[in-house]
């Protein structure tokens, strides 16, 4: 039964649909945008010192909504600089949405967009194969470290691309939230893909601490209304449940024991709270701002 489970990341069309419901029911974009507009500009103050051009890399950029918010803040902070923006995104659907968004948004003439329809690992291989020496002033990786085989190696590679004053921004689920409880409890059953999915801010901070790498961290509160997940046959609830478990058609393909266990945990106070009859999942995140590699 559990062996029949198919990872959601192996079905891009299904993933996009499930993720759209996730965004509809969660406060994630709202929380990340608040960070981008209120905190990020000061953190990026050093990257443009004395420069007329900046190199930016977005890894796992999706449809580009958050990318453009960050690029807007960079432009406000450094209005006279031009930007070379490398977009790394494996979904061709998302790349097309990103391009459409760029075409509709005025005031982007100072930015050159380079589109890389590939995974972070493929981008790394290409970069090394071509022996690219260009350095980046700012690299961001939002909610994507779950989809690489070796998160620590991926971080190290992109750190190695940073300029002396460059910054690497990571946003991933908190080691104190509901995601961590769900993955820790059902890792063997749910994480069936050959890529790593159980990665939290705690894992990455432990890794950085072990390497003596400096970083700053910021908590991002977030929550998801998962009430519909408990209504049998509710389409939105089932797609949202797919997104929570990272499994295609979880409600129909999981064993009765696994399904009841996951639903019980999702309602548990360790993961969720109840408010006005709604079940609210703690999807808190954490931002890590990482400095360039420290010479050993």
DALINKA-V623889 format. One record per helix or strand. SS is the DSSP state (helix for helix, strand for strand). FROM is the first residue (numbers start at 1). LEN is the number of residues. If there is no record, write none. Layout:
SS & FROM & LEN
SS & FROM & LEN
This chain:
helix & 2 & 3
strand & 7 & 1
helix & 8 & 3
helix & 12 & 14
strand & 26 & 1
helix & 28 & 16
strand & 53 & 7
helix & 65 & 13
strand & 82 & 7
helix & 92 & 13
strand & 111 & 6
helix & 120 & 10
strand & 136 & 7
helix & 145 & 3
strand & 148 & 1
helix & 151 & 10
strand & 162 & 12
helix & 178 & 13
strand & 196 & 1
helix & 201 & 10
strand & 215 & 6
strand & 223 & 3
helix & 227 & 4
helix & 235 & 11
strand & 247 & 1
helix & 250 & 4
helix & 256 & 12
strand & 272 & 4
strand & 278 & 5
strand & 285 & 6
